[in-house]
Amino acid sequence: MNMLSCFYDVIKLNLCEDRCKHASWMNQVEIWLSILVRKLLKRGNFVSLHDLRDQILAFIAYYNRTMAKPIKWTYTGIS
């Protein structure tokens, strides 16, 4: 298992810990994480954790400016 897989698994576990009754929102998180991995982490060259953090934050700002689109949620909370 490589570092990116570990990173992805840790984030998924932290987000879903004991509160995933309906996980449609989790699909959106997984899609966004896959974009982060493909666009930044796989090709990135990070000299330190501080550098990694700065590049992730810069990617988030870029993503929000250029690629983010609102999501129309359809789940009403009623089972």
N, C-alpha and C positions, 0 to 999 in steps of 0.2 A: 504494500500500500504506500503510495507516495504522499508527500506533504499536502498537496492540494486535496486529495481524497480525504485525508484526516481533517483538514480545515472545514471542508464541506460537511462531513459527518458531525463534527462538533457543533457547527451552527445549527444544523437540522435538529439535533438532539436538544439543544438549549431552547430553541423556539417552540418545540412541540412537547416538552416535558409535562405530562399529565393534563394537558388542556386541549388535546386534539380530538374532540368529539366529532366535529365535522371539519375536514381538512382541505376544503377547496381553496382557502387562503394559502395553505402550504404549497399548493401547486404554483402559485404566483411567486412565492419565495424561492422555490427550486428553479423556476425559469430565470429569475433575476440572478441567482447565484451562478447558474450555468453561463449567463452572459458575462458576468464578472470574471469567471474562470477563462472563458474563451478569448475575451477582449483584452484582459490585463494580466492575469496571474500566470497563464501558460507561457506567455512571451516575455514576461517581466524580468527585469534584472534588479534585484533588491539587495542593497549593501548592508541593510540593517532592518530591524523591526520598525524603527522610526520611519525609515524610507518606505517600507511596505505600507505602513499606515498612511503616510502622506500621499502615496500614489493611489491607494484605495479611496481616500477622501476626495482627491482630485477627480478620479473616475466617476464617483458618485455625483459630484457637481456637474461634470460634463454630461453624464447620462441624464440627469434631471433637466438640463438645458436643451438637449438635442434629441433624446430618444424616448423619454418617458411619456406615456399616454395614460389618461384616467382609465380606471377599471370600473365597469358597471357590475356591481355585485348583485347576484340574483338570489342568494340564500337569505331566507327571511328569519331564520332562527327557530322556526316551528318544525318539529319532527313529526 
